[in-house]
């Protein structure tokens, strides 16, 4: 077997800590140094080797944000993390959106508060921008926008909510950096660039929260609009959801000011201090801002990309690929996603399943995400804290004792997607807030790899052999469905305006598999395909790749690899592809050496009806069954149907855990001839503990 493949498989079986998930750690209660150290130690034992230190609502008012007392606690946390060889990402706000230093910027200068424009019949209610001559006026005034604070009484709509900052004002942003970034550096400089790897900025908002009547603005913007050829009266269209020449000028000026004044300043500060600007912009299709991130990132929230919400025909479906593709084109080694936030079922707080989490991990991974930032691990769930943006997807959930399954899985996918090339030869042009999604459905459904390429990066591209080239990527086809004009470089490469015209699969299935997602990865000169069945129906087909070699299949969830039977007609390789719903496989093309084929199993059947419930309390049910076996092969497997987490014991020994249907257990190692006692402990969804919901659980139950 090729030594590179040997090394790859070794790393996949024991994934390096570098690729750890880095969860939001909601620091949300009275600090207890012993508890802090205990929690971080526990995280490491579960394979979590990093945190985003996120001040969150629930911190007592006696602990003032950014005070010396606050930094004493922060320094203890970072010092403890360093001793545990954990990574720390600092969070730049208390709580979000970023830019106000928990209201301290406006406290330092009230003129730094967020401003906006509004259409009104009272020209004296603010600075008059334009008389619309029909009894209406557009005026500038303070929006009274707020952020969510870190103390009780400071949430949306509450009187203590901190005021937001005009992040288009360079002096206000300078004050934000002075109060936040400089203070953190002053107290923690010895950890910058080693333990501390980045500063997380979280969906900065120009107007602040609860200011939706206003439109983005900053002082004297009207002068720039006029100088750029706009007519102020045409700004009325902003309030009527219409578009005209002036609104386009306006949006361009706002975006450029935001990038230059906010993202540009913070990006430069982070670079000068040896850490990365991390986090994500406000919207899923914010492209221009991503160019300033050293680790481009995005935010997966609610269930917007799940099949029931529209999947790949939903506008938020672009966010994972835009971040990963920008990282590819800029040569950024990592890209991130703040994931699982409020991804609850049926709008029920805490109703998030282990199957959900696995599906979202795969959805992100096949699109190139290589740093997972789970939202969130709660320091405390005491009182009101348990209802603040649940669920906890870590220590306060049912799967925590077995969380290493998830942390290792995220590490393996992150490892594959780092220092690798995804072999796309199709570039889909995009522009800020213009990212095609419905138009590229046919590419996804035919397993045709593509990368989003922002127009802003065309100036960094070159032409070689009629291919558009940037940072090691060579595109022989450019998709222009956004109507981009005036770019001479595009004249030298094949350009199409309809993705349905493209037939360039390098992963071909015998049957049409619309819900199959594939990424062709080259890493360390190893060719491989990460394959994800994104749909709810099983896949059973034959796959063909334009490469010749043996097929190694890696089960990244179980950490096992085996050889697949294959054939090699001409310069291709064909092999069977069988994936259950929501299942993944990594296909490696190369010398399989002495690797064995997947072992045959003795299937004992679906034994759901065999088990009897003997105990039912505290959201858990215990089932037992007596299994008679005349002969033990050592490869016996059985399955059951049940909700939600199932732990299996055979003759008193722990066999394994399963988080989704159908639950399959390989018990041959623990079987003995004659009588065998099998126990199954079934744990219901955590929503049964933290809410009044009564979500069914136990054997024989299948919650769809």
LUMKOL-517457 format. One line per 5 residues: their letters; for each residue y negated, x negated, z negated of C-alpha. Coordinates in nm, 3 decimals. Each point is the difference from the previous one (the first is absolute). Layout:
<rs>
A	Y/X/Z; ...
</rs>
This chain:
<rs>
XXXXX	0.000/0.000/0.000; -0.350/-0.123/0.088; -0.161/-0.161/-0.306; -0.312/0.211/0.050; 0.210/0.316/-0.020
XXXXX	0.177/-0.135/-0.308; -0.338/-0.062/-0.163; -0.128/0.342/0.101; 0.303/0.177/-0.145; -0.025/-0.202/-0.321
XXXXX	-0.365/0.098/-0.037; 0.081/0.364/0.068; 0.271/0.004/-0.264; -0.235/-0.167/-0.251; -0.351/0.087/0.123
XXXXX	-0.278/-0.238/-0.110; -0.242/0.118/-0.269; -0.289/-0.058/0.240; 0.084/0.330/0.169; -0.009/0.208/-0.316
XXXXX	-0.148/0.346/-0.008; -0.337/-0.020/-0.176; -0.051/0.341/-0.161; -0.321/0.151/-0.127; 0.027/-0.041/-0.376
XXXXX	-0.205/0.281/-0.150; -0.157/-0.170/-0.303; -0.091/0.332/-0.160; 0.019/-0.010/-0.378; -0.082/-0.190/-0.317
XXXXX	0.112/-0.359/0.065; 0.298/-0.114/-0.205; 0.071/-0.368/0.067; 0.366/0.025/-0.099; 0.051/0.304/0.221
XXXXX	-0.176/-0.170/0.293; 0.222/-0.306/-0.024; 0.311/0.215/-0.038; -0.086/0.206/0.307; -0.071/-0.298/0.223
XXXXX	0.320/-0.169/-0.114; 0.190/0.318/0.080; -0.156/0.008/0.348; 0.125/-0.349/0.074; 0.350/0.094/-0.113
XXXXX	-0.012/0.286/0.252; -0.102/-0.232/0.283; -0.370/0.082/-0.011; -0.189/-0.329/0.005; -0.357/0.117/0.043
XXXXX	-0.252/0.269/-0.093; -0.334/0.138/0.109; -0.191/0.009/-0.330; -0.161/0.340/0.034; -0.234/0.129/-0.274
XXXXX	0.070/0.372/-0.011; -0.113/0.313/-0.173; 0.124/0.008/-0.359; -0.146/-0.330/-0.119; -0.175/0.073/-0.333
XXXXX	-0.379/0.016/0.009; -0.010/-0.270/-0.265; 0.121/-0.243/0.267; -0.300/-0.024/0.232; 0.069/-0.092/0.362
XXXXX	-0.091/-0.363/0.082; -0.092/-0.073/-0.363; 0.110/-0.321/-0.172; 0.260/0.204/-0.190; 0.128/0.139/0.329
XXXXX	0.038/-0.347/0.145; 0.188/-0.120/-0.308; 0.268/0.254/0.081; -0.010/-0.078/0.373; 0.039/-0.370/-0.066
XXXXX	0.300/0.067/-0.225; 0.160/0.207/0.277; -0.059/-0.268/0.263; 0.116/-0.279/-0.233; 0.318/0.193/-0.079
XXXXX	0.060/0.060/0.371; -0.046/-0.371/0.070; 0.256/-0.088/-0.266; 0.242/0.243/0.164; -0.078/-0.149/0.344
XXXXX	-0.139/0.332/0.117; -0.273/0.055/0.257; -0.314/0.193/-0.092; -0.235/0.188/0.228; -0.329/0.088/-0.168
XXXXX	-0.149/0.344/0.059; -0.373/0.007/0.067; -0.096/0.331/-0.159; 0.042/0.220/-0.301; 0.152/0.229/0.147
XXXXX	-0.077/0.090/0.367; -0.143/0.005/0.263; -0.116/-0.359/-0.006; -0.357/-0.123/-0.008; -0.172/0.127/-0.315
XXXXX	0.140/-0.214/-0.285; 0.065/0.318/-0.198; -0.362/0.103/0.049; -0.145/-0.331/-0.119; -0.162/-0.070/0.339
XXXXX	-0.211/0.315/-0.020; -0.064/-0.061/-0.369; -0.150/-0.336/0.095; -0.221/0.165/0.266; -0.009/0.378/0.056
XXXXX	-0.119/-0.059/0.356; 0.346/-0.140/0.077; 0.159/0.348/-0.024; 0.166/0.149/0.309; -0.235/0.170/0.245
XXXXX	0.070/0.237/0.286; -0.167/0.242/0.233; 0.024/0.376/-0.024; -0.129/0.290/0.209; -0.222/0.230/-0.205
XXXXX	-0.288/0.245/0.026; -0.197/-0.195/-0.263; -0.179/-0.305/0.150; -0.123/-0.107/-0.344; 0.348/-0.034/-0.154
XXXXX	0.029/-0.363/0.111; -0.128/-0.253/0.249; -0.065/0.187/0.326; 0.196/-0.151/0.287; -0.063/0.261/0.271
XXXXX	-0.153/0.347/0.043; 0.245/0.207/0.205; -0.272/0.259/0.088; 0.217/0.302/-0.082; -0.072/0.012/-0.369
XXXXX	0.255/-0.272/-0.078; -0.053/-0.362/-0.088; 0.214/-0.306/-0.045; -0.092/-0.184/-0.318; 0.129/-0.306/-0.181
XXXXX	0.077/0.023/-0.368; 0.237/-0.126/-0.265; 0.339/0.163/0.043; 0.082/-0.002/-0.372; 0.341/-0.117/0.113
XXXXX	0.236/-0.135/-0.263; 0.321/-0.194/-0.041; 0.298/0.067/-0.226; -0.049/-0.197/-0.322; 0.243/-0.159/-0.245
XXXXX	-0.076/0.209/-0.309; 0.081/0.363/-0.068; -0.301/0.213/0.091; -0.078/-0.215/0.307; 0.215/0.172/0.260
XXXXX	-0.115/0.202/0.301; -0.246/0.269/-0.101; -0.024/-0.120/-0.360; -0.339/-0.092/-0.146; 0.094/-0.361/-0.067
XXXXX	0.115/-0.081/0.355; -0.166/-0.332/0.093; -0.256/0.004/0.284; 0.101/-0.150/0.332; -0.190/-0.278/0.172
XXXXX	-0.174/-0.026/0.335; 0.242/-0.252/0.144; -0.212/-0.028/0.316; -0.275/-0.163/-0.208; 0.055/-0.379/-0.008
XXXXX	-0.180/-0.037/-0.332; 0.222/0.266/-0.156; 0.313/-0.173/0.130; -0.126/-0.334/-0.131; -0.036/0.162/-0.342
XXXXX	0.353/0.144/0.026; 0.141/-0.345/0.076; -0.202/-0.155/-0.281; 0.120/0.256/-0.255; 0.362/0.012/0.113
XXXXX	0.132/-0.292/0.202; -0.211/-0.267/-0.164; 0.088/0.127/-0.348; 0.372/-0.007/0.077; -0.033/-0.351/0.139
XXXXX	-0.197/-0.114/-0.303; 0.281/0.107/-0.234; 0.303/-0.076/0.220; -0.091/-0.283/0.235; 0.299/-0.213/-0.106
XXXXX	0.233/0.268/0.141; -0.175/0.052/0.334; 0.207/-0.111/0.297; 0.324/-0.026/-0.198; 0.082/0.295/-0.225
XXXXX	-0.290/0.205/0.136; 0.047/0.043/0.374; -0.253/0.268/0.090; -0.264/0.258/-0.079; 0.091/0.358/0.087
XXXXX	-0.279/0.222/0.134; 0.081/0.368/0.013; -0.133/0.235/0.270; -0.373/-0.075/-0.044; -0.205/0.316/0.057
XXXXX	-0.364/-0.003/0.110; -0.095/0.339/-0.142; 0.217/-0.004/-0.310; 0.233/0.282/-0.098; -0.112/0.363/-0.016
XXXXX	-0.278/-0.053/0.255; 0.155/0.160/0.308; -0.320/0.189/0.093; -0.164/-0.330/0.085; 0.044/-0.241/0.289
XXXXX	0.008/-0.379/-0.039; -0.337/-0.167/-0.016; -0.201/-0.289/-0.138; -0.368/-0.086/-0.027; -0.190/-0.032/0.330
XXXXX	0.303/0.072/0.218; -0.219/0.233/0.205; -0.193/-0.302/0.128; 0.320/-0.165/0.126; 0.110/0.323/0.170
XXXXX	-0.328/0.032/0.190; 0.000/-0.369/0.088; 0.350/0.045/0.144; -0.114/0.284/0.227; 0.092/0.297/-0.215
XXXXX	-0.197/0.317/-0.065; -0.013/0.107/-0.362; 0.009/0.371/0.083; 0.346/-0.048/0.146; 0.129/-0.089/-0.349
XXXXX	0.029/0.375/-0.055; 0.334/-0.024/0.179; 0.142/-0.186/-0.300; -0.020/0.322/-0.200; 0.143/0.211/0.281
XXXXX	0.304/-0.220/0.069; -0.129/-0.080/0.345; -0.042/-0.326/0.188; -0.289/-0.136/0.204; -0.156/-0.331/0.098
XXXXX	-0.189/-0.036/-0.328; 0.297/0.080/-0.221; 0.193/-0.275/0.177; -0.282/-0.244/-0.066; -0.017/0.119/-0.361
XXXXX	0.373/-0.045/-0.061; -0.005/-0.347/0.153; -0.293/-0.106/-0.218; 0.162/0.137/-0.314; 0.329/-0.173/0.076
XXXXX	-0.165/-0.333/0.080; -0.212/0.016/-0.314; 0.304/0.079/-0.214; 0.195/-0.291/0.143; -0.284/-0.249/-0.024
XXXXX	-0.136/0.102/-0.340; 0.311/0.101/-0.195; 0.319/-0.135/0.156; -0.160/-0.311/0.140; -0.154/-0.108/-0.329
XXXXX	0.313/0.063/-0.206; 0.228/-0.160/0.258; -0.214/-0.314/-0.003; -0.004/-0.008/-0.380; 0.379/0.026/-0.019
XXXXX	0.048/-0.272/0.260; -0.238/-0.233/-0.185; 0.195/0.056/-0.322; 0.345/-0.065/0.143; 0.137/0.354/-0.006
XXXXX	0.052/0.283/0.248; -0.200/0.315/0.055; 0.264/0.268/-0.034; 0.010/0.379/-0.024; -0.093/0.247/0.269
XXXXX	-0.291/0.186/0.159; -0.073/0.368/-0.044; 0.179/0.151/0.303; 0.335/-0.060/0.169; -0.166/-0.078/0.334
XXXXX	-0.273/-0.229/-0.137; 0.061/-0.302/0.221; -0.320/-0.205/-0.013; 0.016/-0.045/-0.376; 0.354/-0.136/0.018
XXXXX	-0.124/-0.306/0.185; -0.163/-0.121/-0.324; 0.316/0.019/-0.211; 0.197/-0.319/-0.056; 0.294/0.230/-0.068
XXXXX	-0.068/0.310/0.212; 0.112/0.312/-0.179; 0.025/0.376/0.004; 0.086/0.290/-0.224; 0.296/0.240/0.029
XXXXX	-0.088/0.310/-0.200; 0.132/0.352/-0.038; 0.274/0.080/0.253; -0.215/-0.022/0.311; 0.247/-0.203/0.204
XXXXX	0.314/0.180/-0.109; 0.179/0.215/0.259; -0.110/0.330/-0.156; -0.368/-0.105/0.027; 0.016/-0.107/0.363
XXXXX	0.153/-0.348/-0.006; -0.106/-0.209/0.298; -0.227/0.273/0.136; -0.217/-0.008/-0.312; -0.321/-0.206/0.013
XXXXX	0.081/-0.193/-0.319; 0.321/-0.124/0.161; -0.190/-0.296/0.151; -0.099/-0.172/-0.322; 0.303/-0.221/-0.056
XXXXX	0.002/-0.145/0.352; -0.375/-0.051/0.022; 0.008/-0.220/-0.311; 0.312/-0.194/0.100; -0.112/-0.044/0.362
XXXXX	-0.345/-0.124/-0.102; 0.173/-0.251/-0.228; 0.213/-0.114/0.294; -0.297/-0.043/0.230; -0.216/-0.180/-0.258
XXXXX	0.282/-0.227/-0.115; -0.003/0.153/-0.347; 0.334/-0.071/-0.161; 0.020/0.319/-0.204; -0.114/0.360/0.021
XXXXX	0.028/0.259/-0.272; 0.035/0.368/-0.072; -0.088/0.188/-0.317; 0.293/0.239/0.019; 0.155/0.309/-0.159
XXXXX	-0.327/0.128/-0.147; 0.040/0.372/-0.073; 0.282/0.025/0.258; 0.132/0.299/-0.189; 0.215/0.284/0.125
XXXXX	-0.120/0.359/0.006; -0.333/-0.102/-0.160; 0.187/-0.041/-0.327; -0.129/-0.289/-0.214; 0.267/-0.265/-0.059
XXXXX	0.238/0.154/0.257; 0.074/-0.319/0.191; 0.360/-0.107/0.057; 0.187/-0.324/0.038; 0.083/0.105/0.354
XXXXX	-0.370/0.054/0.070; -0.083/-0.349/-0.120; 0.268/-0.161/0.215; -0.117/0.196/0.307; -0.364/-0.106/-0.041
XXXXX	0.101/-0.364/-0.052; 0.188/0.011/0.330; -0.275/0.192/0.180; -0.246/-0.273/-0.093; 0.236/-0.291/0.053
XXXXX	0.104/0.083/0.356; -0.373/0.016/0.084; -0.052/-0.354/-0.126; -0.122/0.038/-0.359; 0.101/-0.307/-0.201
XXXXX	-0.166/0.051/-0.336; 0.070/0.316/-0.197; -0.248/0.116/-0.265; 0.171/0.293/-0.173; -0.233/0.262/-0.148
XXXXX	0.056/-0.024/-0.289; 0.149/-0.137/-0.323; -0.166/0.162/-0.304; -0.069/-0.213/-0.307; -0.005/0.327/-0.194
XXXXX	0.098/0.360/0.070; -0.132/0.126/-0.333; -0.177/0.336/0.005; -0.222/0.067/0.300; 0.094/-0.333/0.156
XXXXX	0.330/0.137/0.129; -0.189/0.248/0.218; -0.238/-0.251/0.154; 0.114/-0.052/0.362; 0.374/0.009/-0.068
XXXXX	0.269/-0.096/0.053; 0.071/-0.329/-0.170; 0.242/-0.152/0.250; 0.122/-0.272/-0.235; 0.058/-0.033/-0.374
XXXXX	-0.060/0.365/-0.088; 0.240/0.142/0.256; 0.370/0.068/0.002; 0.095/-0.299/0.215; -0.166/-0.274/-0.204
XXXXX	0.321/-0.149/-0.144; 0.117/-0.048/0.358; -0.335/-0.087/0.155; 0.121/-0.340/0.121; 0.169/0.185/0.286
XXXXX	-0.346/0.100/0.120; -0.183/-0.324/-0.076; 0.264/-0.208/0.180; -0.007/0.239/0.294; -0.377/-0.028/0.036
XXXXX	0.029/-0.378/-0.028; 0.258/-0.013/0.279; -0.207/0.205/0.240; -0.316/-0.195/-0.087; 0.185/-0.325/0.060
XXXXX	0.115/0.112/0.345; -0.347/0.114/0.099; -0.171/-0.323/-0.114; -0.028/-0.312/0.218; 0.154/0.192/0.287
XXXXX	-0.097/0.146/0.338; 0.077/0.360/0.093; 0.040/-0.075/0.373; -0.226/0.280/0.118; -0.121/-0.045/0.358
XXXXX	-0.206/0.321/0.005; -0.348/0.014/-0.151; -0.150/0.339/-0.080; -0.377/-0.028/-0.005; -0.178/0.155/-0.296
XXXXX	-0.350/0.011/-0.133; -0.150/0.081/-0.334; 0.109/0.354/-0.088; 0.159/0.029/0.345; 0.366/-0.083/-0.046
XXXXX	0.243/0.177/0.234; 0.286/0.172/-0.179; 0.121/0.303/0.198; -0.033/-0.206/0.317; 0.253/-0.262/-0.121
XXXXX	0.271/0.242/-0.113; 0.214/-0.076/0.305; -0.001/-0.371/-0.091; 0.129/0.072/-0.348; 0.260/0.244/0.127
XXXXX	0.135/-0.247/0.256; -0.001/-0.294/-0.243; -0.261/-0.184/0.207; -0.187/-0.256/-0.207; -0.379/-0.011/0.021
XXXXX	-0.294/-0.135/-0.197; -0.341/0.150/-0.056; -0.274/-0.232/0.128; -0.360/0.071/-0.110; -0.266/-0.038/0.269
XXXXX	-0.185/-0.231/-0.238; 0.277/-0.259/0.046; -0.009/-0.007/0.380; -0.251/-0.284/-0.011; 0.266/-0.209/-0.174
XXXXX	0.255/0.071/0.274; 0.080/-0.208/0.306; 0.194/0.061/0.321; 0.315/-0.190/0.087; 0.227/0.098/0.288
XXXXX	-0.164/0.345/0.011; 0.070/0.051/-0.369; -0.252/0.073/-0.271; 0.055/-0.266/-0.266; -0.110/-0.023/-0.363
XXXXX	0.144/-0.205/-0.287; 0.345/-0.044/0.154; 0.030/0.356/0.133; 0.015/0.054/0.375; -0.053/0.350/0.136
XXXXX	0.093/0.075/0.360; -0.103/0.366/-0.037; -0.313/0.142/-0.158; -0.028/0.367/-0.091; -0.357/0.129/0.030
XXXXX	-0.010/0.364/-0.106; -0.333/-0.030/-0.184; -0.201/-0.049/0.319; -0.110/-0.357/-0.076; -0.227/-0.128/0.277
XXXXX	-0.189/-0.313/0.087; 0.258/-0.258/-0.110; 0.054/-0.243/0.287; 0.304/-0.158/-0.165; 0.193/0.325/0.043
XXXXX	-0.028/-0.029/0.377; 0.255/-0.282/-0.006; 0.280/0.188/-0.173; 0.203/0.309/0.087; -0.169/0.299/-0.162
XXXXX	0.130/0.355/-0.037; -0.155/0.317/-0.139; 0.320/0.189/-0.075; 0.276/-0.135/-0.225; 0.253/0.230/0.166
XXXXX	-0.017/-0.233/0.301; 0.142/-0.289/-0.204; 0.373/-0.069/0.010; 0.044/-0.343/-0.160; 0.263/0.037/-0.270
XXXXX	0.170/-0.312/-0.128; 0.208/0.211/-0.240; 0.178/0.262/0.207; 0.212/0.278/-0.146; 0.262/0.188/0.195
XXXXX	-0.139/0.326/-0.136; -0.365/0.094/-0.045; -0.083/-0.063/-0.366; -0.354/0.127/-0.050; -0.004/-0.071/-0.372
XXXXX	0.125/-0.356/0.027; -0.260/-0.272/-0.070; 0.066/-0.359/0.101; -0.187/-0.326/-0.043; 0.119/-0.310/0.185
XXXXX	-0.069/-0.296/-0.226; 0.022/-0.372/0.072; 0.000/-0.218/-0.312; 0.101/-0.365/-0.016; 0.128/0.033/0.359
XXXXX	0.232/0.281/-0.109; -0.007/0.323/0.201; 0.045/0.318/-0.200; -0.073/0.370/0.006; -0.104/0.201/-0.303
XXXXX	0.127/0.351/0.069; -0.094/0.312/-0.197; 0.129/0.353/0.047; -0.322/0.180/-0.091; 0.146/0.344/0.057
XXXXX	0.224/0.238/-0.188; 0.291/-0.008/0.246; 0.262/-0.274/0.012; -0.001/-0.244/0.292; 0.329/-0.088/0.168
XXXXX	-0.050/-0.174/0.332; 0.033/-0.328/0.186; -0.287/-0.249/0.009; -0.070/-0.271/0.256; -0.234/-0.297/-0.039
XXXXX	-0.101/-0.252/0.272; 0.135/-0.293/-0.200; 0.342/-0.158/-0.003; 0.182/-0.080/-0.321; 0.204/0.133/-0.286
XXXXX	-0.136/0.281/-0.214; -0.062/-0.039/-0.373; -0.089/0.321/-0.181; -0.183/-0.031/-0.332; -0.018/0.283/-0.249
XXXXX	-0.331/-0.091/-0.160; 0.038/0.264/-0.272; 0.336/-0.128/-0.123; -0.065/-0.362/0.087; 0.315/-0.033/0.210
XXXXX	0.065/-0.130/0.350; 0.290/0.031/0.239; 0.096/-0.054/0.363; -0.014/0.290/0.245; 0.237/0.036/0.293
XXXXX	-0.195/-0.046/0.321; 0.031/-0.074/0.369; -0.221/-0.214/0.223; -0.027/0.122/0.358; -0.217/-0.238/0.203
XXXXX	-0.284/-0.123/-0.225; 0.009/0.302/-0.231; 0.179/0.097/-0.317; 0.131/0.346/-0.079; 0.107/0.124/-0.342
XXXXX	0.058/0.327/-0.186; -0.295/0.131/-0.199; 0.077/0.241/-0.282; -0.273/0.092/-0.246; -0.013/0.286/-0.243
XXXXX	-0.326/0.187/-0.047; -0.269/-0.229/-0.147; 0.230/-0.304/0.025; -0.096/-0.348/0.125; 0.180/-0.303/0.134
XXXXX	-0.111/-0.349/0.098; 0.172/-0.114/0.320; 0.013/-0.377/0.053; 0.097/-0.145/0.337; 0.175/-0.336/-0.033
XXXXX	0.305/-0.192/-0.116; 0.176/0.203/-0.269; 0.219/-0.294/-0.103; 0.280/0.106/-0.232; -0.179/0.315/-0.108
XXXXX	0.249/0.285/-0.024; -0.030/0.347/0.143; -0.094/0.285/-0.230; 0.312/0.066/-0.208; 0.192/0.319/0.042
XXXXX	-0.012/0.242/-0.291; 0.239/0.252/-0.143; -0.203/0.317/-0.022; 0.104/0.215/-0.292; -0.211/0.289/0.125
XXXXX	-0.289/0.203/-0.129; 0.089/0.053/-0.365; -0.296/0.212/-0.103; 0.217/0.293/-0.104; 0.235/-0.226/-0.196
XXXXX	-0.251/-0.081/-0.271; -0.070/0.212/-0.309; -0.332/-0.003/-0.186; 0.061/-0.093/-0.365; -0.358/-0.057/-0.116
XXXXX	-0.342/0.129/0.101; -0.313/-0.116/-0.182; -0.328/-0.189/0.046; -0.001/0.032/0.380; 0.347/-0.152/0.027
XXXXX	0.344/0.141/0.064; 0.323/-0.183/-0.065; 0.301/0.075/0.220; 0.356/-0.121/-0.034; 0.309/0.010/0.216
XXXXX	0.351/-0.132/-0.028; 0.112/-0.175/0.315; 0.369/-0.061/0.063; 0.073/-0.299/0.224; 0.350/-0.104/0.101
XXXXX	-0.107/-0.314/0.182; -0.315/-0.211/-0.025; -0.124/-0.167/0.317; -0.321/-0.129/-0.155; -0.219/0.161/0.265
XXXXX	-0.007/0.359/-0.124; -0.320/0.199/0.051; -0.097/0.353/-0.093; -0.314/0.205/0.031; -0.168/0.294/-0.169
XXXXX	-0.297/0.222/0.067; -0.257/0.031/-0.274; -0.361/-0.032/-0.110; -0.159/-0.241/-0.074; 0.111/-0.341/-0.141
XXXXX	0.373/-0.050/-0.053; 0.152/-0.282/-0.205; 0.373/-0.056/0.030; 0.248/-0.139/-0.256; 0.368/-0.064/0.062
XXXXX	0.228/-0.053/-0.298; -0.302/-0.084/-0.215; -0.148/-0.254/0.242; -0.328/0.050/0.183; 0.062/0.030/0.375
XXXXX	-0.346/0.060/0.144; -0.290/0.237/0.050; -0.106/0.222/0.289; -0.339/0.158/0.053; 0.064/0.246/0.283
XXXXX	0.261/0.222/0.164; 0.273/-0.045/0.084; 0.074/-0.224/-0.296; 0.269/-0.251/0.089; 0.181/-0.227/-0.246
XXXXX	0.243/-0.282/0.069; 0.231/0.003/-0.303; 0.302/-0.197/0.121; -0.084/-0.301/-0.217; 0.029/0.211/-0.317
XXXXX	0.290/0.230/0.091; 0.345/-0.028/-0.149; 0.324/0.167/0.096; 0.051/0.326/-0.182; -0.279/0.175/-0.192
XXXXX	-0.364/-0.102/0.046; -0.300/0.143/-0.184; -0.306/0.035/0.222; -0.334/0.087/-0.156; -0.316/0.093/0.183
XXXXX	-0.335/0.017/-0.177; -0.246/0.204/0.205; -0.371/-0.022/-0.082; -0.244/0.262/0.123; -0.339/-0.068/0.150
XXXXX	-0.260/-0.132/-0.241; -0.219/0.303/0.076; 0.230/0.192/-0.232; -0.133/-0.215/-0.285; -0.371/-0.018/0.080
XXXXX	-0.059/0.347/0.146; 0.114/0.356/-0.056; 0.203/-0.008/0.320; 0.372/0.057/-0.020; 0.127/-0.194/0.298
XXXXX	0.375/0.057/0.033; 0.222/-0.300/-0.061; 0.367/-0.077/-0.040; 0.307/-0.013/0.221; 0.025/0.251/0.280
XXXX	-0.379/0.020/0.037; -0.192/-0.118/0.303; -0.380/0.034/-0.019; -0.141/-0.017/0.351
</rs>
